[in-house]
């Protein structure tokens, strides 16, 4: 949880009240004792108010079930992330992660187990990515990861790590869980988030189809 709200609020109150005291000192040649005694109380109140703001901001950006970022945060942040990538002449990867059999899990085991699976997926994604990567629940059983793309080898390493970690989910939750991943690259495939997600979705479908064909050949 961030500290921006409580720090900014406390500093603002400190300087505002300090200016208030200085002004009245130069105007009247004295400062009321109440103004001095109330100084610490005002700072404490400002810190508390800032803390409440930080809490509201934190939870407004987070998915309440899984604790990862939500769609709102991604939509609000992507333009800034993309602008930074443009300025530094770098690329981004967008990964779309989908639980293939989520409806079946809900139907057979109930929504409680379904929620447990989504939480386990989110925890796995967080554990398997870098701190600089953004992990978000895009909606329903879909998750999104956005991170800086160095090269194709690096992306394949990330995908391989995610696949290996996600394969262990079934043992974790004692339910058969099937998860697919699709990828897209900014700006190679698009500069628009919706188009990148569509590309990642198409890539995911191709991966699923290739997996089915591979299984048929065995």
C-alpha positions as CSV (number, residue, x, y, z in Angstrom):
1,X,0.0,0.0,0.0
2,X,1.4,3.4,-1.0
3,X,2.3,6.3,1.3
4,X,1.8,9.2,-1.1
5,X,-1.4,10.4,0.3
6,X,-0.3,10.6,4.0
7,X,3.1,12.1,3.1
8,X,1.6,14.8,0.8
9,X,-1.2,15.6,3.2
10,X,1.1,15.9,6.2
11,X,3.6,18.1,4.3
12,X,0.9,20.3,3.0
13,X,-0.6,20.9,6.4
14,X,2.8,21.5,7.9
15,X,3.7,24.2,5.5
16,X,0.3,25.8,5.4
17,X,0.1,26.0,9.2
18,X,3.7,27.2,9.4
19,X,2.9,30.1,6.9
20,X,-0.2,30.8,9.0
21,X,1.9,31.2,12.2
22,X,4.6,33.2,10.5
23,X,2.0,35.6,9.0
24,X,0.3,36.3,12.3
25,X,3.7,36.6,14.1
26,X,4.8,39.4,11.7
27,X,1.4,41.0,11.7
28,X,0.7,40.9,15.5
29,X,4.2,40.4,16.9
30,X,3.0,37.2,18.7
31,X,1.5,33.8,18.1
32,X,-1.5,32.4,20.1
33,X,-0.5,29.4,22.2
34,X,-3.5,27.5,20.8
35,X,-2.0,27.8,17.3
36,X,1.3,26.2,18.5
37,X,-0.3,23.5,20.6
38,X,-2.7,22.5,17.8
39,X,0.3,22.0,15.4
40,X,1.0,18.4,16.3
41,X,-2.7,17.5,16.4
42,X,-3.1,18.9,12.9
43,X,-0.2,16.9,11.6
44,X,-1.6,13.7,13.1
45,X,-5.0,14.4,11.7
46,X,-3.5,15.1,8.2
47,X,-1.5,11.8,8.4
48,X,-4.6,9.9,9.3
49,X,-6.6,11.5,6.5
50,X,-3.9,10.8,4.1
51,X,-3.8,7.2,5.2
52,X,-7.5,6.8,4.5
53,X,-6.9,8.2,1.0
54,X,-4.1,5.8,0.4
55,X,-6.4,2.9,1.5
56,X,-9.1,4.0,-0.9
57,X,-6.7,4.5,-3.7
58,X,-5.1,1.1,-3.1
59,X,-8.3,-0.8,-3.0
60,X,-9.7,1.0,-6.0
61,X,-6.8,-0.3,-8.1
62,X,-7.0,-3.8,-6.8
63,X,-9.2,-6.8,-7.6
64,X,-11.1,-7.6,-4.4
65,X,-10.9,-11.4,-4.8
66,X,-7.3,-12.0,-6.0
67,X,-5.5,-8.9,-4.7
68,X,-3.8,-8.2,-8.1
69,X,-4.5,-5.1,-10.1
70,X,-7.9,-4.7,-11.8
71,X,-9.0,-3.6,-15.3
72,X,-9.4,0.0,-14.1
73,X,-5.8,0.3,-13.1
74,X,-4.5,-1.1,-16.4
75,X,-6.7,1.2,-18.5
76,X,-5.6,4.2,-16.5
77,X,-1.9,3.2,-16.5
78,X,-1.3,1.8,-20.0
79,X,-0.9,5.2,-21.7
80,X,1.8,6.2,-19.3
81,X,3.6,2.9,-19.6
82,X,3.4,3.0,-23.4
83,X,4.7,6.6,-23.5
84,X,7.7,5.6,-21.4
85,X,8.4,2.7,-23.7
86,X,8.2,5.1,-26.7
87,X,10.6,7.6,-25.1
88,X,13.1,4.9,-24.2
89,X,12.7,3.1,-27.6
90,X,11.8,-0.1,-25.8
91,X,9.1,-2.7,-26.2
92,X,6.4,-4.2,-24.0
93,X,4.9,-7.7,-23.9
94,X,1.2,-8.3,-23.1
95,X,0.3,-11.7,-21.9
96,X,-3.3,-12.9,-21.7
97,X,-3.9,-15.8,-19.4
98,X,-7.2,-17.8,-19.5
99,X,-8.5,-20.6,-17.4
100,X,-9.8,-23.0,-20.1
101,X,-12.1,-25.1,-17.9
102,X,-13.3,-22.4,-15.4
103,X,-17.0,-22.8,-16.2
104,X,-16.7,-26.6,-15.7
105,X,-14.9,-26.0,-12.3
106,X,-17.8,-23.7,-11.2
107,X,-20.5,-26.1,-12.3
108,X,-18.9,-29.2,-10.8
109,X,-17.3,-27.8,-7.6
110,X,-19.1,-24.6,-6.9
111,X,-18.2,-20.9,-6.9
112,X,-16.1,-21.2,-3.7
113,X,-13.7,-23.6,-5.5
114,X,-13.8,-21.4,-8.5
115,X,-12.7,-18.4,-6.5
116,X,-10.0,-20.5,-4.9
117,X,-8.7,-21.4,-8.4
118,X,-8.7,-17.7,-9.5
119,X,-6.8,-16.7,-6.3
120,X,-4.3,-19.5,-6.8
121,X,-3.7,-18.4,-10.5
122,X,-3.1,-14.8,-9.4
123,X,-0.6,-15.9,-6.7
124,X,1.2,-18.1,-9.2
125,X,1.4,-15.2,-11.7
126,X,2.8,-12.8,-9.0
127,X,5.3,-15.4,-7.9
128,X,6.5,-16.1,-11.5
129,X,6.9,-12.6,-12.7
130,X,9.2,-9.6,-11.9
131,X,8.3,-6.9,-9.5
132,X,8.3,-4.4,-12.4
133,X,5.7,-6.4,-14.3
134,X,2.0,-5.5,-13.9
135,X,-0.3,-8.5,-13.1
136,X,-4.0,-7.8,-13.3
137,X,-7.3,-9.6,-13.4
138,X,-8.8,-8.5,-16.7
139,X,-12.2,-10.0,-16.0
140,X,-13.8,-13.3,-15.1
141,X,-11.2,-16.0,-15.5
142,X,-8.8,-13.8,-17.6
143,X,-5.6,-12.3,-16.3
144,X,-3.2,-9.8,-17.9
145,X,0.5,-9.4,-17.5
146,X,2.4,-6.3,-19.0
147,X,6.1,-6.0,-18.8
148,X,9.2,-4.8,-20.6
149,X,10.2,-7.0,-23.5
150,X,13.9,-7.4,-24.1
151,X,14.0,-10.1,-26.8
152,X,12.1,-13.2,-27.9
153,X,14.4,-15.4,-25.9
154,X,13.5,-13.5,-22.7
155,X,9.8,-13.7,-23.5
156,X,10.0,-17.5,-24.1
157,X,11.8,-17.9,-20.8
158,X,8.9,-16.1,-19.0
159,X,6.3,-18.1,-20.9
160,X,8.1,-21.4,-20.0
161,X,8.3,-20.4,-16.4
162,X,4.6,-19.5,-16.3
163,X,3.6,-22.7,-17.9
164,X,5.7,-24.8,-15.5
165,X,4.3,-23.0,-12.5
166,X,0.7,-23.1,-13.7
167,X,0.9,-26.8,-14.4
168,X,1.3,-27.4,-10.6
169,X,-2.0,-25.7,-9.9
170,X,-4.1,-28.9,-10.2
171,X,-2.1,-30.4,-7.3
172,X,-2.4,-27.2,-5.3
173,X,-6.2,-27.0,-5.4
174,X,-6.9,-30.7,-5.9
175,X,-8.9,-29.9,-9.1
176,X,-8.0,-30.4,-12.7
177,X,-7.1,-26.9,-14.0
178,X,-6.2,-26.0,-17.5
179,X,-4.6,-22.6,-18.3
180,X,-3.6,-21.1,-21.7
181,X,-1.4,-18.1,-22.4
182,X,-1.3,-15.8,-25.4
183,X,1.2,-13.0,-26.1
184,X,1.5,-9.8,-28.1
185,X,4.3,-7.2,-28.5
186,X,4.0,-3.4,-28.3
187,X,4.6,-1.6,-30.6
188,X,5.3,-4.4,-33.2
189,X,1.7,-5.7,-33.4
190,X,-0.1,-2.6,-32.2
191,X,0.1,0.5,-30.0
192,X,-3.5,0.1,-28.9
193,X,-4.2,-2.0,-25.8
194,X,-7.5,-3.5,-27.1
195,X,-5.7,-4.5,-30.3
196,X,-2.8,-6.0,-28.4
197,X,-5.2,-8.0,-26.2
198,X,-7.0,-9.3,-29.4
199,X,-3.6,-10.3,-30.8
200,X,-2.7,-12.1,-27.6
201,X,-6.1,-13.8,-27.7
202,X,-5.5,-15.0,-31.3
203,X,-2.0,-16.1,-30.3
204,X,-3.6,-18.1,-27.4
205,X,-6.0,-19.8,-29.7
206,X,-3.2,-20.8,-32.0
207,X,-1.3,-22.2,-29.1
208,X,-4.3,-24.2,-28.0
209,X,-4.8,-25.5,-31.5
210,X,-1.1,-26.5,-31.8
211,X,-1.4,-28.3,-28.4
212,X,-4.4,-30.2,-29.7
213,X,-2.6,-31.2,-32.9
214,X,0.5,-32.2,-30.9
215,X,-1.6,-34.5,-28.7
216,X,-3.2,-36.0,-31.8
217,X,0.2,-36.8,-33.3
218,X,1.4,-38.7,-30.2
